Amino acid sequence: MAPSSSPPSSILIIGSGVFGLSTALALATRPSFKNTRINLLDRSPFPSPDGSSIDTSRIIRADYSDPAYAALAASAQEFWRQQGDSDLGGQGSYSECGLVLVADKGKQGEKYVRESLENVRKISGSQSEGTIRELKTRKDINEAVGTGGGSGDWGYINPQSGWADAEKGMKYLHRKAESTGRITFLTSEVVSLLFSPTSTSTPNNRRVLGAKLKDSTSLHADLTILATGAWTPSLIDLRGRATATGQVLCYLSLTASEQERFAKMPVLLNMSTGLFIIPPSNGILKVARHSYGYSNPVSIPNPDPEEKGRIQVSVPRTARDDPNLWVPEEGERACRQALREMIPELGDRPFVKSKICWYTDTPEGNFLIDYHPEFEGFFLATGGSGHGYKFLPVIGEKIVDCVEGRCPVEFKGKWAWREERVENVVTEDGSRGGRPGMVLDEELRKGARL
């Protein structure tokens, strides 16, 4: 559906993660929406503890095999690098410690890393000479990492990348959004979208009127923006276009001296295995895997009330659902092996916490930022595919550009609604490790904690 010629009088944004919160801020500060009432709704008080954007750390990099994402990430880095007390990257929120991006020769991920090296060299221009450096052997990698270990057998180091404290960044953005005085923050769980009946619709399209809430009330809006991350496929049928996958995160405690020493290491990410380590913060080190992930298939009523029957979709299962939830043995074992390889002296240190982080995966890893073709007044901002956080300072403006019908040229095909469905959504952008097709329940049944 094309945008209307005049701004809507009211907008309801569902979801206060990276996409939803940044969109609310961009709308509140854009003159063309000065008369629009903006509501931002989430099922949890901010910050939502099981949201994918609330965590100790996220990698901030322009290291992409796709030139469009590399350039957009580089523009976001300009904001992350602002280090004043009132800036996004200030007060320890961002550390430009460098990134060692590696792969195993001849395996998945090598092409991604080689193309990424080419892109960041182009972006950096003359500044990359002598700084963005190819690592041709495992010995080169180990020396660049400086922990007594490493990963992969070919890659490069980019000192112009780093990591951010994810929760601090979200809190910063939330304060900025609140300070506009134009956004009403609401807490309630959405049970379904509110659709107009066919009998009152235009000839070709029905309309989304807002959302039905768990307390039996409804919220109405001229435009509804769905930005609910991995929960999105349970509110609108995205089968064959996007799916929720769970990713493994494991955490261990460090001593004060270990914290000081390992805080100086670069981020280490192996694109063949998906396993990575981010420098520690506050005595906690995270080991994680960017992979094909686990699905959690459940049967739900079709989100469209005029469609009969039930559909099967993958939905998140988090510590909110089960406070004792721990990652499957398979995932913990992979993180343990990565820890032994990357920081050998910590190889047998017990994990004190784990988390399943839920992605909204699309077939090529592209975001889904577009009007729904079958419903008027309905816009999707989802499909983060596990790499959306770094765009926190810029993605909201891009989303609002798309709302106004001005999608950036370089993303017109990438962010658009997919007309065709794929049989099974598996993200094949060259950046995923592990094996596809794992089901969370099946993996949980295979074994207890190590």
N, C-alpha and C positions, 0 to 999 in steps of 0.2 A: 504494500500500500504506500502511495506517495504521501509526503507530509502535506498538511493543509496550508493554505496560503497565509493564514494568520496564526499567531501563537495560541496554544490552548489556554483556556482560562484556569485550568487546574491540571496538575501532573501528579500521579502517584508512582513513586519509585519503590519497588519491592526488593529489599535486600540492601544492607549497608556495608557490603564488602568493598573491594577496590573499585569495581565498576559502578556500583550503586552510589557510594559516597562521593566519588569524584564527579559523577554526573550531576548529583544534587548541587555540589559546589559550583560547577560550571554553569548550570542553569541559573543559580542565584546571583551570579555575578555578570551574566550576559545581558546587556541592555534590552535585547529583543524579547526577553522573558520577564521584564520588570513588573508586569501586571499579572503574572502567572502565580497561582497559589501552588506551593511545592510541599508535598508530604513525602517523608522518607520512612518506610515501614520495615521493621525487622522483627523476627520472632523472639529475639533475645535482646536484653539491654546491651548497649554498646560498652565494651567490645565483646562480641559473641565468642565464647571460649572455644567453640568447635568450628569456627570459620577458618577457611584455608589461609586467610590473610593475617590471622592472629597467631604469631609464633615468635621464637627467639630470633630468627634470621631468615633472610632471603638473598639470593645472589643478584647483584646488580651488574649487568654486563651489556655491552653492545655486540657481544660475540655471538652472532647469528649467521647461519648459512644463507638466510634470505636477506637480500639487501634492504628491503623495505622495513622489516622489523629491526635490522641493525641500525638504520638511520633514525628510526623513531626512538629506539633505546638510547642512542647517543644524545638525542635531544633531552630525554628524561634525565640522563646523567648530569647535565648542566645544572639541574635543580638539586640533585643529590649532593653535588660538590659544594653547594653553598653551606658554609659551616658556622654561620652566626648563630647566636642563641635562639633567635626567632626564625631560623631557617629550617627547612625540611631535614637537611643533613647535619644539623647542629646537635650539640650536647650528646655526642657519641652515637647518633642515629645512623651515621654512615661511615664506613671505613674503606678507604681505597687501598686495600692490601695487595691487590693483584689477583689474577686468575690464571691457574695452570689448567689449560683445556687439553685433554689427551684422548687417545683412542688406541685400540689394538689394531695393528696393521692388518689389512685384509678383511676386517670385520665391520659389522654395522657401526656407524658412528665416524669412521675415518673420513668419509666424504664430507660429512657435516663439519668436522673440525678443519679440514683443508679449505673449504669454502668460507668458513668463519674467519680464518686467518687472513684470507684475501680481502674480505670485507672490512675488517677492523684496520687493516693497513691502509686501505683507501680512505676510510673515515679520518684516520689520524694524520695522514699525509706525511709531511717531513718529520712530524713529531714522533712517528713510529720507528724511525731509524735508530737502531741500537737499543730500543726499549722493548718493542714487541718482537720477541726473539723465538725462533724455531728451536724446538728441543728434539734432536734427531735420534737420541738413544734413551734407554731407561736410565742410564747413569746421569744424563743431562736433566731428566725429569726429577730424579731424586735430589740432585743438587739444587735445583730451582725451588723445590718444596721445602727442603731444609729440616725435615723431621726424622731423618734416618730411613725414610721409606718413600713410596710413590705409587704410581699406577700407570698402566698402559706402556706402550713402547714407542710412541711418537706423539708430538703435540707442539704446543707453544705456550709462552707466558706473556700475558698482557697486563702490565702494571697499572693500566688505566681502568681496570674493573675492580670490583670488590663486593661488599655485602652490606646489608642494612638490617637494623633491628626492626623486624616487621611490625610488631605491636606498637612501638614508638612512632613509626611512620603513620600508622592508621590513626593513632590518637592525635597526632599533629594535624592531619587532614580533618578530623572530626572537630577539633577546636576552630579551625578556619571556617568550616561549614557553619558551626554554631554562631560564630561572630558576625556572619552576614545578617542574622536576625530574620531571614526570609524562609527558613526551612523549619517545618514542624516535624519533630522526631516522634515516631509512634512505635509502641511495642505491642505486638499481637501476632499470633500465628495465622497465616493464610491457609485455609483449607481448600480453596479453589478460586479460580478467576470468576468474575461475574460477566456472563455473556448475555447479549441481547437474544431474544428468541428469533427464530427464522422468520416468523410472521411479521416482525417489525424491522427487519433488516433491509438494507439496500439490495437491489437485484443480485449483485455479485458478491457481497461481503456481509457477514455479520459483524457485530461490534463487541469489543471488550469494554465493559462499563466500569471496571474496577476490580475489587476483590471481596470475597466472602471470608469472614474471620471466624476463628474457633469459638468466640463468644457469641456467635449467631448474628453479629452485626455485619454491616457491609460498608465499604469505603468506595465512593464513586469518584471518577475523574474523567476529564476529556481525553487524556492520554495516560495509559498505563505502561510503565517501563519495567520489564521483568529482568532483574539483575541478581538472581538468587543462586548463582554458581551451580554447584553440583546438585542442588535441590530443584533446579529448573525443569528437568525432564519429568518430574512428578506433578508439575503444574500445567504443562503444555506438552503435547505429543511431539517429541523430538527423535523418535525412533528412526535410526538410519542416518541421523544428522549429528547427534551429540549424545554422550552417555557419561555417567559418573564412574570414576575409577578411584580406588583407594591406594595411596602411596605410603611407603614405610619410612618412618622417622624414629630413630633411637637416640637417647641422650645418656651421657655419663658425666660424673662429677670429677672436677680437677682440684688439685691443691692450688694455693695462691701462687706458688712459684711456677707451677705448670701453666696456669692461666696467663701469667706474664710472658712466659716463653712461647707458647703456642699461639698467642694472640698476634704474633708477628709473622705467622705463616700465611701464604696465599690460599685462597680457595682452591681446592683440587677437585676437578670434575672429569670423570671418565665417561665419554659419550658412547662407548661400546657396552659398558655394563650399566650405565646410569647412576653408578654409585659416586657419592661426593661427600666431602667434609668441608665445613665452613669454620673459620677460626672461632674459638670459644668466646663466650661473653658471660660475665658474672659467675665464673667457675663451672659453666656447663658447656660441654662440647656436643655438637649434633653430627650424627652420621646418618645419611639418608640415601634414598634411591629414586631417581627420576625414571620411571619404567612404564611398561604397559599397564601395570597396576592390577588390582583386584576388582572384580565386579561384585555387586551385591543385589542379585536379581530378586524382585518381589512382584507379586501380582497386585495391581491397583485398578480401581474403576477408571475407565477412559476419562481423562481430564475434561473432555468436551461432553457436557451433559446430554447433548443430542446424539452422541455416538453410543450405541449399546455395547454392553460387554465389558471385559477387562483387558488390560494390556500388561505386558511384563517389561519392567524397566529396572535399571540399577539405581539404587538410592543410597545415600550415605548412611553408614552406621558409625556413630562416634561415642565418645565417653559420656555424652549426654544421654544416650540410649542405654549404655552399659558402662558404669563407672569402673568396672574391672577389665574392660577391654584392653587387650595387649596385642601387638602385631603378631601375625602368624610366625611359626617357627622358621619357615622358609625365609621370610623377610629378615628376621633377627639374625639368622645364620649368615645371610648375605652381608648385612651391616658388620657383623663380627669379622668376617673375612676381609672386608674393606678396611676396617680399623687395624687389623694385624698387618695389612700390607702398607697402609698409608702412614700410620704412626705406630711402628712395631712395639715401642715400650709401653703403650697403652692397650695392647692387643687383647689382654685378658681382663681388663677393667670391667666390672659389671655395669650393665645399663640400668639406670635408676628410673627411667621413664621411657615410654614409647607413645607414638601417636599414629593414627591413620589419617593422612591428609587427603582430602577429596578434591580431585580435579574434575572439571567439566570438559571432557575430551571431544575433539572433532576429528574427522578423518585425516586432515592435513595439519592439524594443530593450529588452524586459523581461528581467530575470534569470530563470534556470530554477533554482529552489530547491525541490525537492520529491522525494518518494519516486517511484521508477519504478513504474508501475502493474502491470507484468508480472513483476517479480522481487522476492521478499522479501529483506530485508536489504540493500537497495541504494538509495542516496540520491544525488541530483545537486545539485551546487552549481556552476553554470556560467552561460554566457550573459551574460557581462559587457558585451558589446556596445559596448566601447570607452569605458565611462563608470563602471567599477567602482572604480577606484583611490581616489577621493576618500572612499569609504566605509570605508576601511581600519580606522579605530578603532571602527566600530560594526557592520559587516556580519557579523562572526563571531557576535556575540550573536544577531542576527536569524536566522542560519542555524540555530543550535542551538535557538532557539525553534521553528523549523519542524521540526527533527528530533524535538522533543518534541510535535509536533502542534499548535503554537500560532502559526501564521503570523500576522503582524500583519494586522489586518482590512483595512487600506488596500492590502495587497499580495496578498490571497488569490487573486484572479483573475489578477493580473499575473504572479506567480511560479510559478503552478501548471503542471503538465505539460499540454501542449496535446493534446487528443484528436484534433483534426483536423490534417492536414498541409497545407502550402501547396506549390504546384508548385515554386517557386523561392524560397528564403529571401532576401529583400531587406529590410533594415531601413528601415522607413518611419515614423520617429518625428519627422520634420520637421527633423532636425539634420544630415543627411548632404549633402555636396557631391559634385562630380564626376559621373561617369556610371556607371550600373549595368552589370553584365555583363562587365567587363574580366577577362581571363584572364592570369595572370602570364606564362606562357611566351610567349603571343602578343605581349604588350607588350614583353617582353625582346628578342624577335626584331626588333622594329621599328627599333631603333637603339642605338648605343653611347652612352657617357656624353657629355654636352654639354661 
